[in-house]
Each structure stands twice: as structure tokens, then as C-alpha cells.
């Protein structure tokens, strides 16, 4: 029982971190797409 009480907050924290990281990666990916589309528009 005690080990579960220690384990649960870690799971919640790692879930929070994973969600935060994936949002950051999405934002970077979107910014990269915008930069690439600007580069292509500039080349034409």
C-alpha cells in the first residue's frame, strides 16, 4: 500500500511531463513547417 502511495505521484508527474514535451515538440514542428513554407515561397 505504501509503495503505491509513492508510485502514483511519479506516474502523474511523468504523464504531465510527457504531455508538456509533446506539446513543445508539436509547436516546434509547426514552426518548422511555417519556416519551410516561407522558404519555398521565397524561392519561387
C-alpha distance matrix in Angstrom:
0.0 3.8 5.5 5.2 6.6 9.0 9.9 10.9 13.6 15.1 15.5 17.1 19.3 20.4 21.4 23.3 25.0 25.9 27.5 29.4 30.7 31.8 33.6 35.3 36.4 37.8 39.7 41.1 42.1 43.9 45.7 46.8 48.2 50.1 51.5 52.5 54.2 56.1 57.3 58.5 60.3 61.9 63.2 65.0
3.8 0.0 3.8 5.4 5.1 6.5 8.7 10.3 12.1 13.5 14.9 16.4 17.9 19.3 20.8 22.4 23.8 25.1 26.9 28.3 29.6 31.2 32.9 34.2 35.5 37.2 38.9 40.1 41.3 43.2 44.7 45.9 47.5 49.3 50.5 51.8 53.6 55.3 56.4 57.9 59.6 61.0 62.4 64.4
5.5 3.8 0.0 3.8 5.4 5.1 6.0 8.7 10.8 11.2 12.4 14.7 16.0 16.8 18.5 20.5 21.5 22.5 24.6 26.2 27.1 28.6 30.7 31.9 32.9 34.7 36.5 37.6 38.7 40.7 42.3 43.2 44.9 46.9 48.0 49.0 51.0 52.7 53.7 55.1 57.1 58.4 59.6 61.6
5.2 5.4 3.8 0.0 3.8 5.3 4.9 6.0 9.0 10.0 10.4 12.3 14.3 15.2 16.3 18.3 19.9 20.7 22.4 24.3 25.5 26.7 28.6 30.2 31.2 32.7 34.6 35.9 36.9 38.7 40.5 41.6 43.0 45.0 46.3 47.4 49.1 50.9 52.1 53.3 55.2 56.7 58.0 59.8
6.6 5.1 5.4 3.8 0.0 3.8 5.6 5.7 7.3 9.5 10.7 11.6 13.3 15.1 16.3 17.6 19.3 20.8 22.2 23.6 25.2 26.7 28.2 29.7 31.1 32.7 34.2 35.7 37.0 38.6 40.2 41.5 43.1 44.7 46.1 47.4 49.1 50.7 52.0 53.5 55.1 56.6 58.1 60.0
9.0 6.5 5.1 5.3 3.8 0.0 3.8 5.8 6.4 7.2 9.5 11.0 11.7 13.2 15.2 16.4 17.5 19.2 21.1 22.1 23.4 25.2 26.9 28.0 29.4 31.2 32.7 33.9 35.3 37.2 38.5 39.7 41.5 43.2 44.3 45.6 47.6 49.1 50.1 51.8 53.5 54.8 56.2 58.3
9.9 8.7 6.0 4.9 5.6 3.8 0.0 3.8 5.8 5.4 6.5 9.0 10.1 10.8 12.5 14.5 15.5 16.6 18.6 20.2 21.1 22.6 24.6 25.9 26.9 28.7 30.5 31.6 32.7 34.7 36.3 37.3 39.0 40.9 42.0 43.1 45.0 46.8 47.8 49.2 51.1 52.5 53.8 55.7
10.9 10.3 8.7 6.0 5.7 5.8 3.8 0.0 3.8 5.4 5.2 6.3 8.6 10.0 10.7 12.4 14.3 15.4 16.7 18.5 20.0 21.2 22.8 24.5 25.8 27.1 28.9 30.4 31.5 33.1 34.9 36.1 37.6 39.3 40.8 42.0 43.6 45.4 46.6 48.0 49.7 51.2 52.6 54.5
13.6 12.1 10.8 9.0 7.3 6.4 5.8 3.8 0.0 3.8 5.4 5.0 6.0 8.5 9.8 10.5 12.2 14.1 15.3 16.4 18.2 19.9 21.2 22.5 24.2 25.7 27.1 28.6 30.0 31.6 33.0 34.5 36.1 37.6 38.9 40.5 42.1 43.6 44.9 46.5 48.1 49.5 51.1 53.0
15.1 13.5 11.2 10.0 9.5 7.2 5.4 5.4 3.8 0.0 3.8 5.4 5.0 6.0 8.4 9.7 10.3 12.0 14.1 15.1 16.1 18.1 19.8 20.8 22.1 24.1 25.6 26.6 28.1 30.0 31.3 32.4 34.3 36.0 37.1 38.4 40.3 41.9 42.9 44.5 46.3 47.6 49.0 51.1
15.5 14.9 12.4 10.4 10.7 9.5 6.5 5.2 5.4 3.8 0.0 3.8 5.4 5.2 6.1 8.6 9.8 10.4 12.2 14.1 15.2 16.3 18.3 19.9 20.8 22.4 24.3 25.6 26.6 28.4 30.2 31.2 32.7 34.6 36.0 37.0 38.8 40.6 41.7 43.1 44.8 46.4 47.7 49.5
17.1 16.4 14.7 12.3 11.6 11.0 9.0 6.3 5.0 5.4 3.8 0.0 3.8 5.6 5.1 6.2 8.7 9.9 10.7 12.4 14.3 15.5 16.7 18.5 20.0 21.2 22.8 24.5 25.7 27.1 28.8 30.3 31.7 33.3 34.8 36.2 37.7 39.3 40.8 42.2 43.7 45.3 46.8 48.6
19.3 17.9 16.0 14.3 13.3 11.7 10.1 8.6 6.0 5.0 5.4 3.8 0.0 3.8 5.4 5.0 6.2 8.6 9.9 10.5 12.2 14.2 15.4 16.5 18.3 20.0 21.2 22.6 24.2 25.8 27.1 28.5 30.3 31.8 33.0 34.5 36.3 37.7 39.0 40.7 42.2 43.5 45.1 47.1
20.4 19.3 16.8 15.2 15.1 13.2 10.8 10.0 8.5 6.0 5.2 5.6 3.8 0.0 3.8 5.3 4.9 6.0 8.5 9.7 10.3 12.1 14.1 15.1 16.2 18.1 19.8 20.8 22.1 24.1 25.5 26.5 28.3 30.1 31.2 32.5 34.4 36.0 37.0 38.6 40.4 41.7 43.1 45.1
21.4 20.8 18.5 16.3 16.3 15.2 12.5 10.7 9.8 8.4 6.1 5.1 5.4 3.8 0.0 3.8 5.5 5.1 6.2 8.6 9.9 10.6 12.3 14.3 15.3 16.5 18.4 20.0 20.9 22.5 24.4 25.6 26.9 28.7 30.3 31.4 32.9 34.8 36.1 37.4 39.0 40.6 42.1 43.8
23.3 22.4 20.5 18.3 17.6 16.4 14.5 12.4 10.5 9.7 8.6 6.2 5.0 5.3 3.8 0.0 3.8 5.5 5.2 6.2 8.7 10.0 10.7 12.4 14.3 15.5 16.7 18.5 20.0 21.2 22.8 24.4 25.9 27.3 28.8 30.4 31.8 33.3 34.8 36.4 37.7 39.2 40.9 42.7
25.0 23.8 21.5 19.9 19.3 17.5 15.5 14.3 12.2 10.3 9.8 8.7 6.2 4.9 5.5 3.8 0.0 3.8 5.4 5.0 6.1 8.6 9.9 10.5 12.2 14.2 15.3 16.4 18.1 19.9 21.1 22.4 24.3 25.8 26.9 28.4 30.3 31.6 32.8 34.6 36.2 37.4 39.0 41.0
25.9 25.1 22.5 20.7 20.8 19.2 16.6 15.4 14.1 12.0 10.4 9.9 8.6 6.0 5.1 5.5 3.8 0.0 3.8 5.4 5.1 6.1 8.6 9.9 10.5 12.2 14.2 15.3 16.2 18.2 19.9 20.8 22.4 24.3 25.6 26.7 28.5 30.2 31.3 32.7 34.5 36.0 37.3 39.2
27.5 26.9 24.6 22.4 22.2 21.1 18.6 16.7 15.3 14.1 12.2 10.7 9.9 8.5 6.2 5.2 5.4 3.8 0.0 3.8 5.5 5.2 6.2 8.6 9.9 10.6 12.4 14.3 15.2 16.5 18.4 19.9 21.1 22.7 24.4 25.7 27.0 28.8 30.3 31.6 33.0 34.7 36.3 37.9
29.4 28.3 26.2 24.3 23.6 22.1 20.2 18.5 16.4 15.1 14.1 12.4 10.5 9.7 8.6 6.2 5.0 5.4 3.8 0.0 3.8 5.5 5.2 6.2 8.7 10.0 10.7 12.5 14.2 15.4 16.7 18.4 20.1 21.3 22.7 24.4 25.9 27.2 28.8 30.5 31.8 33.2 34.9 36.8
30.7 29.6 27.1 25.5 25.2 23.4 21.1 20.0 18.2 16.1 15.2 14.3 12.2 10.3 9.9 8.7 6.1 5.1 5.5 3.8 0.0 3.8 5.4 5.1 6.1 8.6 9.8 10.5 12.1 14.2 15.3 16.4 18.3 20.0 21.0 22.4 24.3 25.8 26.8 28.5 30.2 31.5 32.9 35.0
31.8 31.2 28.6 26.7 26.7 25.2 22.6 21.2 19.9 18.1 16.3 15.5 14.2 12.1 10.6 10.0 8.6 6.1 5.2 5.5 3.8 0.0 3.8 5.4 5.0 6.1 8.6 9.8 10.3 12.2 14.1 15.1 16.4 18.4 19.8 20.8 22.4 24.3 25.5 26.8 28.5 30.1 31.5 33.2
33.6 32.9 30.7 28.6 28.2 26.9 24.6 22.8 21.2 19.8 18.3 16.7 15.4 14.1 12.3 10.7 9.9 8.6 6.2 5.2 5.4 3.8 0.0 3.8 5.4 5.1 6.2 8.7 9.8 10.5 12.3 14.2 15.3 16.6 18.4 19.9 21.1 22.7 24.4 25.8 27.0 28.7 30.4 32.1
35.3 34.2 31.9 30.2 29.7 28.0 25.9 24.5 22.5 20.8 19.9 18.5 16.5 15.1 14.3 12.4 10.5 9.9 8.6 6.2 5.1 5.4 3.8 0.0 3.8 5.4 5.1 6.2 8.6 9.9 10.6 12.3 14.3 15.4 16.5 18.3 20.1 21.2 22.6 24.4 25.8 27.0 28.8 30.8
36.4 35.5 32.9 31.2 31.1 29.4 26.9 25.8 24.2 22.1 20.8 20.0 18.3 16.2 15.3 14.3 12.2 10.5 9.9 8.7 6.1 5.0 5.4 3.8 0.0 3.8 5.4 5.1 6.0 8.5 9.8 10.4 12.3 14.2 15.2 16.3 18.3 19.9 20.9 22.4 24.3 25.6 26.9 29.0
37.8 37.2 34.7 32.7 32.7 31.2 28.7 27.1 25.7 24.1 22.4 21.2 20.0 18.1 16.5 15.5 14.2 12.2 10.6 10.0 8.6 6.1 5.1 5.4 3.8 0.0 3.8 5.5 5.0 6.1 8.5 9.7 10.5 12.3 14.2 15.2 16.5 18.4 19.9 21.0 22.5 24.3 25.8 27.4
39.7 38.9 36.5 34.6 34.2 32.7 30.5 28.9 27.1 25.6 24.3 22.8 21.2 19.8 18.4 16.7 15.3 14.2 12.4 10.7 9.8 8.6 6.2 5.1 5.4 3.8 0.0 3.8 5.4 5.1 6.2 8.6 9.9 10.6 12.3 14.2 15.4 16.6 18.4 20.1 21.2 22.6 24.6 26.3
41.1 40.1 37.6 35.9 35.7 33.9 31.6 30.4 28.6 26.6 25.6 24.5 22.6 20.8 20.0 18.5 16.4 15.3 14.3 12.5 10.5 9.8 8.7 6.2 5.1 5.5 3.8 0.0 3.8 5.5 5.1 6.1 8.7 9.9 10.4 12.2 14.2 15.3 16.4 18.4 19.9 21.0 22.6 24.8
42.1 41.3 38.7 36.9 37.0 35.3 32.7 31.5 30.0 28.1 26.6 25.7 24.2 22.1 20.9 20.0 18.1 16.2 15.2 14.2 12.1 10.3 9.8 8.6 6.0 5.0 5.4 3.8 0.0 3.8 5.4 5.0 6.3 8.8 9.9 10.5 12.4 14.3 15.3 16.5 18.4 19.9 21.2 23.0
43.9 43.2 40.7 38.7 38.6 37.2 34.7 33.1 31.6 30.0 28.4 27.1 25.8 24.1 22.5 21.2 19.9 18.2 16.5 15.4 14.2 12.2 10.5 9.9 8.5 6.1 5.1 5.5 3.8 0.0 3.8 5.4 5.1 6.3 8.7 9.9 10.6 12.4 14.3 15.4 16.6 18.4 20.2 21.6
45.7 44.7 42.3 40.5 40.2 38.5 36.3 34.9 33.0 31.3 30.2 28.8 27.1 25.5 24.4 22.8 21.1 19.9 18.4 16.7 15.3 14.1 12.3 10.6 9.8 8.5 6.2 5.1 5.4 3.8 0.0 3.8 5.4 5.1 6.2 8.6 9.9 10.6 12.4 14.3 15.3 16.5 18.6 20.5
46.8 45.9 43.2 41.6 41.5 39.7 37.3 36.1 34.5 32.4 31.2 30.3 28.5 26.5 25.6 24.4 22.4 20.8 19.9 18.4 16.4 15.1 14.2 12.3 10.4 9.7 8.6 6.1 5.0 5.4 3.8 0.0 3.8 5.4 5.1 6.1 8.6 9.9 10.5 12.3 14.2 15.2 16.6 18.8
48.2 47.5 44.9 43.0 43.1 41.5 39.0 37.6 36.1 34.3 32.7 31.7 30.3 28.3 26.9 25.9 24.3 22.4 21.1 20.1 18.3 16.4 15.3 14.3 12.3 10.5 9.9 8.7 6.3 5.1 5.4 3.8 0.0 3.8 5.5 5.1 6.1 8.6 9.8 10.5 12.2 14.1 15.4 16.9
50.1 49.3 46.9 45.0 44.7 43.2 40.9 39.3 37.6 36.0 34.6 33.3 31.8 30.1 28.7 27.3 25.8 24.3 22.7 21.3 20.0 18.4 16.6 15.4 14.2 12.3 10.6 9.9 8.8 6.3 5.1 5.4 3.8 0.0 3.8 5.5 5.2 6.2 8.6 10.0 10.5 12.3 14.4 15.8
51.5 50.5 48.0 46.3 46.1 44.3 42.0 40.8 38.9 37.1 36.0 34.8 33.0 31.2 30.3 28.8 26.9 25.6 24.4 22.7 21.0 19.8 18.4 16.5 15.2 14.2 12.3 10.4 9.9 8.7 6.2 5.1 5.5 3.8 0.0 3.8 5.5 5.1 6.2 8.8 9.9 10.5 12.5 14.7
52.5 51.8 49.0 47.4 47.4 45.6 43.1 42.0 40.5 38.4 37.0 36.2 34.5 32.5 31.4 30.4 28.4 26.7 25.7 24.4 22.4 20.8 19.9 18.3 16.3 15.2 14.2 12.2 10.5 9.9 8.6 6.1 5.1 5.5 3.8 0.0 3.8 5.4 5.0 6.2 8.6 9.8 10.7 12.7
54.2 53.6 51.0 49.1 49.1 47.6 45.0 43.6 42.1 40.3 38.8 37.7 36.3 34.4 32.9 31.8 30.3 28.5 27.0 25.9 24.3 22.4 21.1 20.1 18.3 16.5 15.4 14.2 12.4 10.6 9.9 8.6 6.1 5.2 5.5 3.8 0.0 3.8 5.4 5.1 6.1 8.6 9.9 11.0
56.1 55.3 52.7 50.9 50.7 49.1 46.8 45.4 43.6 41.9 40.6 39.3 37.7 36.0 34.8 33.3 31.6 30.2 28.8 27.2 25.8 24.3 22.7 21.2 19.9 18.4 16.6 15.3 14.3 12.4 10.6 9.9 8.6 6.2 5.1 5.4 3.8 0.0 3.8 5.5 5.1 6.1 8.7 10.2
57.3 56.4 53.7 52.1 52.0 50.1 47.8 46.6 44.9 42.9 41.7 40.8 39.0 37.0 36.1 34.8 32.8 31.3 30.3 28.8 26.8 25.5 24.4 22.6 20.9 19.9 18.4 16.4 15.3 14.3 12.4 10.5 9.8 8.6 6.2 5.0 5.4 3.8 0.0 3.8 5.5 5.1 6.3 9.0
58.5 57.9 55.1 53.3 53.5 51.8 49.2 48.0 46.5 44.5 43.1 42.2 40.7 38.6 37.4 36.4 34.6 32.7 31.6 30.5 28.5 26.8 25.8 24.4 22.4 21.0 20.1 18.4 16.5 15.4 14.3 12.3 10.5 10.0 8.8 6.2 5.1 5.5 3.8 0.0 3.8 5.4 5.2 6.6
60.3 59.6 57.1 55.2 55.1 53.5 51.1 49.7 48.1 46.3 44.8 43.7 42.2 40.4 39.0 37.7 36.2 34.5 33.0 31.8 30.2 28.5 27.0 25.8 24.3 22.5 21.2 19.9 18.4 16.6 15.3 14.2 12.2 10.5 9.9 8.6 6.1 5.1 5.5 3.8 0.0 3.8 5.5 5.5
61.9 61.0 58.4 56.7 56.6 54.8 52.5 51.2 49.5 47.6 46.4 45.3 43.5 41.7 40.6 39.2 37.4 36.0 34.7 33.2 31.5 30.1 28.7 27.0 25.6 24.3 22.6 21.0 19.9 18.4 16.5 15.2 14.1 12.3 10.5 9.8 8.6 6.1 5.1 5.4 3.8 0.0 3.8 5.6
63.2 62.4 59.6 58.0 58.1 56.2 53.8 52.6 51.1 49.0 47.7 46.8 45.1 43.1 42.1 40.9 39.0 37.3 36.3 34.9 32.9 31.5 30.4 28.8 26.9 25.8 24.6 22.6 21.2 20.2 18.6 16.6 15.4 14.4 12.5 10.7 9.9 8.7 6.3 5.2 5.5 3.8 0.0 3.8
65.0 64.4 61.6 59.8 60.0 58.3 55.7 54.5 53.0 51.1 49.5 48.6 47.1 45.1 43.8 42.7 41.0 39.2 37.9 36.8 35.0 33.2 32.1 30.8 29.0 27.4 26.3 24.8 23.0 21.6 20.5 18.8 16.9 15.8 14.7 12.7 11.0 10.2 9.0 6.6 5.5 5.6 3.8 0.0
